[in-house]
Amino acid sequence: MPSPPPTAGVAETCNDSDKQIPERYIRADANADEVIGCYDDCTAAIPVIDLGKLLDPQSSDEETAKLGSACQQWGFFQLINHGVAEDVIRDVREDVAEFFRLPLESKKAYSQLPNSVEGYGQAFVVSEEQKLDWADMFYFVLRPGESRNMKLWPAHPPSFRNSIDRYSSETARVAGCLFEFMARDMGVRPESLLERFRDQPQGIRMNYYPPCREADKVLGLSPHTDGAGLTLLLQIMSNGKYRSVEHSAVGRPDMERISAAVFHRPCQDAVVGPLPELLVEGGGNAPYTSMGYLDFMKRRANPRSMVHGIGSTSETLPDSMAAWACHSLICAFLKPAIKSDEQIPEGYIRVEGVIKVTTVNSVMNKEEKLRKPNSLFFEIYRRAGDILNRDAELAQTCNRPDQQVPDRYVRPEAGADEVIVGHGVSAAIPVIDLAKLLHPESSKEECAKLGSACQQWGFFQLINHGVPDDVISDVRRDLTEFFSLPMEAKEAYAKSPDDYEGYGQHFVVSEKQKLDWGDLLHLRLRPVESRDMRFWPAHPPSFRNSMEMYSSETARVARCLMEFLAMDMGVDPESLMEIFRGQPQTLRVNYYPPCRQAGKVFGLSPHCDAAGLTLLLQVNGVQGLQIRKDGRWLAVDAPDGAFVVNVGDTLEIASNGRYRSIEHRAVVHPEKERISAAVFHQACRNATVGPLPELVTKDGGRPVYRSMVYEDFMKRFFSAKLDGRANVEGLRI
C-alpha cells in the first residue's frame, strides 16, 4: 500500500473562490443518487434504542425486540440513555476538535507509516489513480492495552490521551451491553457471541471533513460497510439475520465536520463465520464462508480481493464493504465555519448526547456499573492528603556539607541492625531461570527450585525471562529522564489527596510520622480501563509507549510464574489464576536522591508488598535493596537485566502459609541517586483474599489466615504506615 498523500493540506487550501478542486477528489457519483434530507419524517423513521429501557426488566423484552428489528431492517440505530457521562463525551469532543486545529506539520508527526492503517492520513489508498475522499482521518488501536502504539497518541492537547482512554472504557461498556441483548434477540447464548469479541478489541477512527465550496462534487467518505464486529462481521455471525448497513459521508460548503467512530472487533484468534447455534436453526444452511479473523482482515485490507466475496454460494460482497469495524459507536461533531449569529441550515441539526450505532451488541456484568475509578481509597487519602507532596524537593536541597537532615527524615533504627553484604550473600540468593522452567527436560527440577525459593526466602532473582532488551532499555531511559525533569514539570502529575496514583509520597498517615528519603510515581497499568492518563507523563514523549510495552511483557512473565507456582503447590492453575483474573497490575517507580548522611535515613521503610508477585527492575544500576532473612538484613546485588521477584501478602495468604511474603527495605547512597521500578501483580477487585480451598483441605481443614474481600484487604493495607510484616501477621488466625 503506498503512503497516503497529505490530503488535509490539499483540502484545506481549496476553498478560495479562484481555486479548483483537484481532479483526484472529484467524484462523478457524488451527486448521482437522491438523498432524503434529515427532516421530520426521515428523522422519525430512523430507529432509536433506549439503553435504559433495555436494562429495565419491565421494558427489556419490548426494547430488545426493537433492537433486533433495527439490526435486521436497518443495520443502524441511534442509542439514547447510554450512560456515558456527559463530561466524558464533552472532553473527547473538545480534544479531538483541538487536535484537528493543530498546524498540519504538528499533525504530520503522527502520520501513518507505509503498510499500516494506524496514524494520521487517509486509509484504503491502493493506487495513484484512485479517487480520494475529501477528508482526513486519524486511526489508532485502543484495546487491548498492550496493542496500543503510544507514539501515535497525540501529546497535544495535553488532556487528549486521558480523554480517549476514558472514552474507550465507556464505549467498551456500552458495546458489551449491546452484544448481550443482541444475543438474546438472536436466541443464542451470550457467551457464544461474546467469545468472538473476547477482551473487547477496539480501535478509533476520527474523521475530519473540511468545508468544500463545491461540496456536491466530492465525498467525505466513500460508501462502505464496516468490516469489524458489529457491522459486517455481525451480519456474518448472525447468519444474515442482521444487516451491515452501507453508509457514506458528505461534506458541507460552509462547515467543517468531525466524527469519531469506535470499532469493536473480534479477537485475533476468532473465527468469522455464522454462529453454530444459528446454523442449526437455519437447517445447516450457511450463506457465508467461515475464516480466521486475520485472514478476513487481510481481505479487507485489499479492496480488490473483496469482490470475490466470502459467500458460500454465488453471493459476493460489494467492494464498498472493504472498510472497518465490528460495531461502531459514532459520535458526530458539527463545528460551524460561519458566524455565530447565522443559523445552521435545515437538515443539519445536531442531536446532543446521542450515539449512533451501526449494527449492535449487548449487556455488561451488572457488577461493572459506573464507578469512580479512585473510590477504593478515597476515605484513606482524604485524611492524609495535605501532609506531603514535595518531599523530593526537600531531600534534594539537603546535601550540602553544612546542612543537616531534617528531623522528620532521621530514623534512629536506620543504622541499628547489622547488614550482611558481599559475594557470599549474592551466591546464596536463589536464581530462577525462566527458560529452564519452560523447557520440558528441566522444567520439573526448576519448578522445585522455584517452590523452595518462595518457601524459604519469599524472594528470588529471575534470569532468561524473555523480556526484550530494547523494552528494558526504553523503560530505563524514560524513567530516568522523567525524574531528571524540573520539579515543576513532575508536579504536573502530583497525586491528588484522595488517591495513591501519581507523583509524591505514600503511606503518610500523620503529621508526626517519620518520612522516607524518596519520591514515588505510582501508575495503574492493567486493566486498561482503570488507567488515569492524567498521571501518565507526556514527557519524555516515548514514556507512555515504553510503559505499555513493559506492562505487557511483565504481565506475561507474571502469569507464567503463577502457573508454575500452582504446579508446585499441587493446585489447579485456574483456581490460583482466578484470584488474579484480568491480571491487575500497578507500577511504582522509586526515586532516592543521594544523602550525605545516608546512615540516618531510609529510602523506603521496611515492609511487605500487598500484591501477589512483585517484579522489581533496577533502573540505573545503583543498588540499595535489602531483604530480611532469618532476622538479619541482607544486601541484594541484582545482576543487570534480571528481575528481583518477591512474594507478596496476597500470595502468602493464598498458599495458606506455604510461601512467605518477604520483608524488605531500601537504603540510599551518599553520592548517587537510585531509581527502581516495581510492578505489582494484584488480585482482581471482586476477589476474596484467603487461603485456596484445595490447600485448606490438604492442611486438614485448617486455614492459617482470615479471608476478606480484596477491597477491604487493600483499605487495611493503605490505611497504615509501612511496618514490616504487620499487615499479613495481623490476618493470622
N, C-alpha and C positions, 0 to 999 in steps of 0.2 A: 504494500500500500504506500503510495507516495506521501510525503509530508504534506499536510493540509496547507493551503495557501492562507495568508493573513487576511482573511475576508473582512474582519471588522474594520481594518484600516481602509479598505475599499468602500464598504457600505457607508461608513460614517462621513465620507468625503463626497458622496454622490447626491447631495441634496440641494446643491446650488442650482438656481434656475437655468443656468447655462451649461450644466453638465448632463451628459447622457449616462444611462445605466450601462455598465459593461455588458457585453454580449453574453458572457458566461452566466449572468444572472437572469436574463430574460427567458421567461417560460411561456411558451405558446399555450400551455394547458392551464395557466394560472387563472384565467377568467372564462374558461370554456364551459364550466358547469354552473347551473343555477345554484345560488346559495340562499337558503331561507334564513332571514335575519333573526336576531335574538329578540323578537317581540313577544308579547304576552302569550300567544298561542304556542310558539316554539318553546319558550321557557317552561310553560306549564306542562308540556308533554315530556320533557326530559325527566327521567326517574330521580327522585330524591329519597335517599335512605337515611333513617334516623338511628344512629348507633345507640342512643339512649333507649329507644324502643326495642332494639334487638336484645339489649341486656335486661330489659324489664320482663319478668316472667309472664305478666298479664298481656303484653303486646308482642312478645318474641315470635310466636308462631306466625302471626299475620305479617310482621315485618320481614321475617325470613322468607316467606313466600314472595313478597315484593322484591327482595334482594335477588332471589332466584330468577324471577321474571325479568328483572333489569339485566341480569347477566345473559339470559337466553335471548331476549328480544333486542337488546341494545348493546350489550358488552360494555356498558358505560353507565355511570350514575354519579350523582353529587351526594356527598356524605355530610350530614349535619350532626351537631351534638356529639362530635367525635372525641371530645375530652382533651384534645391537645391545648395546652394552656395558651391564652392569648399572648402572653409575653414571649413564649417560645416562637410563635408564628411571627410576631412583630419583630423580634430580634433577627430572625433569619431573613425576613423581607428586607430589613434595613441593611444588613451586612452584605447580602447578595447584590442589592442595588448599588451599594457603595463600591463593591469590588468592580462592577462593570463601569463605574465612573472613573476608575483609575486611568492614567495615561496608557496608551497602547503598549509602550515599552515596558511598563510595570506589569501589565497582564501577560506579556510575552515571556516573562520569567517563569511562567507555569505552562509553557507551550507543550503540546503533545510531542512525544517522541515518535519516530517512524515505527510503524507496525504496532502502535498502541492506540487505544481509544481514550486512555486517561490523559487529562490535561486540557489546556485551553486551545481552541481552534475550531475545526469542523470535523465531523465524522463521516464515514461511509464515502470518502472520496477515493474512487478506484481508477480514475483515468484523468488525463489532462483535458479531454474533450467533454467531460461530464458537466452538466448544468449544476450550478451551485445554489444553495439556499441563501436567502437574504437574512443571514443570521450568524450568530457566533454562539458557540457552546463551550461549556466547561464541565467535564465529566470526571468523577473520581469515585473510588470504592469506599464505602462506609463500613460495611460489616462483611466478614468477621474482622475484628480489630487488627489481627496480625496481618491481614492482607492490605491494610492501608499503606499508601506511599505518602508519608507526611511531607515530602519535598513538594508535592503538588497541592498541599493545603495552604492557601494564602496566609501569610503572616499579617497582612493588611487587608481590611481593618483589623486591629488587634483582637477584637471580640469574635472574629469570623469562626475560628476553629471551635470555640466553645458553643457558639450558636448552632453550628452544623451538628456538633456532637449531640447536643440536647434534642435537636430536631430528629436526628437519626433514631435515637432511643424512643421518642414518642411515636414516630410513624411506624417503627417496628412493632410497637404495642398494638397500634390500630390494625396493622396488617395481620398480625397473629390472630386478633379477634375476628376479623372478617373471614379468614380462612376456615375457622371452625364452623361458622354459620353457613358457609358455602358447602362444607362437607355435609352438614345436616340437611341442607336443601337437596343435595345430590343423593342422599341416602347412603352415604359411606361413613366408615369410622373416621373421625377427625385425624387419628394417628396415621392412617394410610396416606392422607393428603399432606399432613404436616411433615411427615418423614421426608418427603421430596424437598422440603424447604428447611431442613434441619439447620439450626443455628442462624436462620434468617439472613442469608447473604443479601446484601443491599448495596446499591450504587445510587448516585445522584447525578442528574444532568441538569445544569442551569442553562436556560436558553435566553439569549439576548437578541431581540429583533429591533434594529434601528428603524426610525421612521424612513419612509421612502416616498418621495413626491409622486412617483408613478407606481403606486402600490399594486395596481391591478396587473402589472407586468411581471411581478416576482412572487415567489412563495417563501414564506418564512421557514417552513419545514415541510418537506415533500410528503405527500400522502404515504402512510405506512401503518403497519400494526406493530405493536411492541412484542419483542421476541424473548421475554423472560417468563415470569411465572404467573402473574395474574392477568395476563392478556393472552398472547399467542399460546404460551405453554399451558395456561389453564384451559384454553379451548381444546387442546390435545388431551390433557389429562381427564377432562370431563367427557371424553369420547365424543366430542362435537356438541354436547348439550349446551355448553356456554359458547359465547361468540366473542372472538377477538376483533374489536372494532377498528376499522380503518379511520385514521384521522390525519389532519394536516393543520398547519398554522399559517395565517396570512399576516402581512404587515399593515401598518397604518401610515397614511401620508403625513400625519402631524403628531404622532405619539410614538415613543419607544415602548416596547413591551418586554417584560421579563417574566419568565416562569421557571419553576423548579420542580422537576419530576424525580421522585424517589422510586427506584425499581426494586422489587422484591423477587429475587430469582432463586432457582433451585440450588442445592449444594452441588459441589463439583462431581461427586460420585453418584448423583441421582440419575435415574433413567427417565427420559422424557418420552412418555407414552401413556396410553389410556390406563386408568386405574383398573386393576384386575376385577374389582367388585362391579364396576360398570360394564366391563366386557361380559360378565356372566349375565348381568341384567339385560344386555343388548343381544343375547343369544350368541355370544362369541364373536360378533362382527366388529372388527377393528378398522375404522376408516383411516387410521394413521399408523405409520411405521414407528416402532419404538427405537430409540437410540440413546447412547450416553449423552449427558448434558454437554460435555466438552465437544463432542462431535457435532452436536446440534448448534453450538455457538460458533464453531468453525464454519459451518454452512452459512450462518447468519452474517459472519464477518465478510463473506464474499457474496455480494448480492446476486451475481450471475448464477451461483450454484443453487440458489433458492428456487429458480424457475423449474428445476427438475422435480421439486416438490418432495414432500415426505409422506404423501398419502400412500396407502397400501393398495388402493385401487387406481383408477385413472385420474383421480383428483390431484391437482397441483396447487401449490400456494403461489399467489402473485409475488413478484419480486418486491412489491411495496411492503411485504412482510419482513423485509430484511433489516428491521430496526431492533430496539432493545426491549427488555423488561419483562418482569413477571407480572407484577402488579404495580401500577404506577400511581402514586399519590401526587397529584399535581396541584401546586399552589400557584395561582396566577397573580401577577402583579401588573397593574397598569400605572405607568408614570406619565402624566400628561406633559407633552412638549409644547404646551400652549399656555397662554396667560391664565392667571388664577381666576379672573372674572369671566372666562369663557366656559361654555358648557361642554361636557363630554358628549360626543354625538350619540344620538339614539342608537340602541343596539350594542353599546359598549359599556353598559353599566356594570360596575364591579360588585360581585357578591362577597361581602367581607366574611372571613372565617369559614368559608365552605371549602372542603377538599373535594376535588374532582377525582373520581376513581375510574380507571379503565380496567374492567373485569376484576373481580373482587376476592376477598378472603374471609378470615374467621377468628374466633374469640380466644382471648388470653386467659391465663390462670387467674382466678378471682383473687388469689393472694398477691398478685402483682399490680394491684390498683396503684394509682399515682401516689407516690410518697416523696416527701422532700428527701433527697438522697443523703443529706447530712444528719437526719433526725436521730440516728443511733446515739450520737454523743453530745447532743445539744445541751442537756442539763449539766453534764460534767464540765464542759468547757466554758459555759456561761459563767460558772463560778470562778474559774481560773483565768478568764480571758484577758484581764487587764494587767496581768502580772509581768509578762516579759515577751517582747518580740525582737529586741535589739541587742541581744547579748553578744553576738559575734562582733558587733562594732565595739563594744566594751572590751571584749577579750583582745581584739586586735590593737588596742591602744595601751596595753599593759605590759609591753615587752621592752621598754627602756630600762636600763640598769637602775635608774633612780626611782622606779615606780614599784609599788607593792601590789600583789594580787588582792583585789577587793575581797572583803571578808566573806561575802556570800558564796565565793568560789573556793575558799580554803576548806579542805577536807582533812581533818586530823587523821582519819583512817587510811588516807591515800598511801602513806609510806609505812603503815604499821605491819603489814604482812610480808613475809619472805616471798619472793618471786623466783621460780626456777627457770633458768634460761640456758641456752646452749644447744650443742648438736645432739646431746643425749635426749633432750625433750623432743626435738624435731623428729628423731628416729623412732620415738615411742608413739607419737601421734598416728592414729590409723590413716592409711591412704587407701581409698577405694577406686578401682579402675572401672569406669562405666563400660568400656569396650569389652572387658572380660565378663562383666555381668551379662552382656548381650550375646556373648559367644557361647554356643551350646556346649563346647568342650570344657570351658572354665566357669560357666555360669553358677553351677551348684556350689563350688568352692568359694567363689567371690561373694555369693549371696550369704553364705555362712559368715564370712568376714564382715559383711555389711551389718548383719544382725548383731554380731559381737560388738562392733563399734558403737551401735546405738544402745546396747545394753550396758556396756562397761564405761563408755565415755559420753554418749549422747552427742557425739561430735566426730567428724572425720573430714579429710580433705579429698576432693573428687578430682581425678585427672581423666584425660581422654573422654571428656564429657560431650564432645561433638559440637559445641558452640563455635561457630567460625571465628577465626582470629580477627577478621575485619569487624564483626559485630562487637567484640570485646574492645577493640581499639577505638571504635567510633564512640561507644558509650563512655569510655575513659576520657577521651578527648573532650567530649561535650560537657561532662560533669565538671571536669577541671576548669573549662572555660566559663561555665556558669558561675562557679564560686570565685572566679577572677573578676567578675563584673563589679562595678562600684556598688556600694551598699544601697544607694537609692534605686538602682536597677533591680537588685534582688528583692528589695522590699515591695516591689510591684506585685510579688507573688506571696506576700506575707499571709500566714494563716489567719483566719478570722477567729474571733473569740469563741465561737460555738462549734469549732471543728478541729480535727487534728491534721487536716490536709493543708499543705502549703509550706512556706519558709518560716523558720523560727525555732522555738524550743517546745518540748512537750513534757508531759508529766509534771507540770508546775501546778501545785495544788494549794500553796500558801505563800504569803509574803515572807515568811521566816525560813522557808525551805532552802537548803544548800543547792547551788546550781552547778550544772555540768559545764566544763570548758569546751563548749562545742556548739554547733549550729546544725540544723536539720532541714532537709527538703523532703517532704512526705507526699507521695502521689498514689492515688488509686490507679491500678493498671488494668485489672480484669475484675468482673466483666466490663466490657467496653462501655455499656450504658451507665456504669457507676462513675465514670471519669468526670472530673470537673476541669475542663480545659483552661479555665482561668488560671489554674495553678501550674499548667504545663508551660515552661518558659518558651517564648518565641525567639529568644537569643541564647545561645547561637542558633542560627536558622535550622541546622540539622538536628537539633536536640530531640524534637518530637519523633522524627523518623527513627533516630537511634534507639530511643526508648521503646518504640513499637516493636522493632526487631528483637531487642533484648528481652522484652516481655514474652514474646512468642517462643524464643529459644529456651529461656529458663522454665517456662511452663512445661515444655516438652521434657526437659530433664527431670523436673519435679515429679511429673506423672510417672515417668519410667521408674524412678526411685521408689515411689509409693507402691507400685505393683510388686517390686522385689521385696519390699518390707512386708507386704501382705503374705507373700510366699514364705518368708522367713517365719512369720508368726503362725502360719498354718491356717489362714482365714481366706475366704473368698475375696479376691481383689475388689470386686464390686461393692462389698459391704464396707470396705475402707474408703473406696473412691466416692461412695455416696455421700460421705461426710463433706468431701471437698468438691461436690458436683459443680461443674462450670469453672473449676479452678480459680476461685477468687485470689487476687494477688495484689499486694501493695509494695511500693518501693520506698525505702528510707535511705536517703543519702546523708552521710555523716561527714561534717567538716570540722576538723580540730585544728585551730590556729596554734602556732608554736607558743610555748610559755617558758620563760627563762627559769621559772620556779616550778617546773613540771612535777616535782615530787610532792607538791602541795595540792594538786587538783586532780579531778577525774575528767577524762573526755566524755565518758558515758558511765553512769553508776552501775554497780553490779546488779544484774537482773537475769531473768529467763524470758524468752520470747513466748508470746501467747499463741503463735501460729502452729501449724503442723510441722512444716520444714522451713528453714531459712537458708537461702543461698547467698553467701557473702563474697563480694569481689573487692580485693584491694585495688583501689583505683590508681594511686600514684606511687606505689612501691614502698611507702613508709609504713613500717609495722607498728602495731600498738594493741593488738587484740590479746587478751589474756583469758584463760578459762580456769575454772575451779575444779580440781580433780583430787578426790580423797583429802579434802580440807586444805590443799595447797594451790597456790596460783601458778599456772604455767604460761610462759610467754610463747605465743604461736608465731612461727616464721613461715608464712604461707608461700609455697612455690608460685612463681609468676604464672598467671593464667589459670591456676587451679581455683576451684570454688571451695570455700570453707563452708561446710554444711553442718547445721546443728538441729537437733530435735527440739521442738517447742512443747509448751504445756498441752496443747490440744492432742498431739500425738502420744505424749506420755500417758495422758488420761485414756485415750482410745485403746492403747496397748495394755491397759489395766496394770500399769507399772512396770511392764517388761522393759520398755525403753525409758531413757532418762532425759529430761529437759535440762540442758546444761546451763549452769550459771556462768556468766561471762561479763567482762567489762572492757573499757577502752582507756588506755593511758595516752598522754600526749608527749610530743617531742620538744626538747628545749629550743631547737633551732629550725625545725622543718614542720610545715603543715602536713596534715594527713587527711586523706579522703577515702572513705569506703562506701560501698553501696550494698545494702541488704534487701533482697527480695523475699517477702514473706508469703508463703502459700497457706491460705487460711480456709477455714470451714465456710460453707455457704450460709447465707443469712438464716434460713429456716432449719438448719441442722441442730441436732442435740449433741452437745459436747459431753460425752460419757464413755465408759468402757464398752467395747464392742461385745454384743451379746454372746458371740461364739467363744470369746476369751473368758467371759464370766462363767460360762458353762464349764470350760476346761479347768477353771480355777475353783471348781466345787461350788459354784453359785455365789461366790463372794466378790462383789465389786470393791475395788480399793478406793474409788473416788465417787463423789456425788455427781449426778448428771444434772445439767441445766441447759436451757436453750442458749444458742450462740450469742444472741443479743445481750442477754443478761451476763453471760460469761465475759463479753468484751467490755460492758459497762463496769463490771467489777475490776477488770484489768486496768482500764484507763482512769478510774476514779481514785487510784492510789499512786503514790510516788514509786519509782523503781526501787525494789527492795529484795534482791536476791531471789530465793525460791518461795517467797511468801505467798504468791498467788496460787501456785499449784499445791503447796503444802496445806493451804487453807481449805482445800477441797477434799482432803483425805477423810475417809470415814473412820 
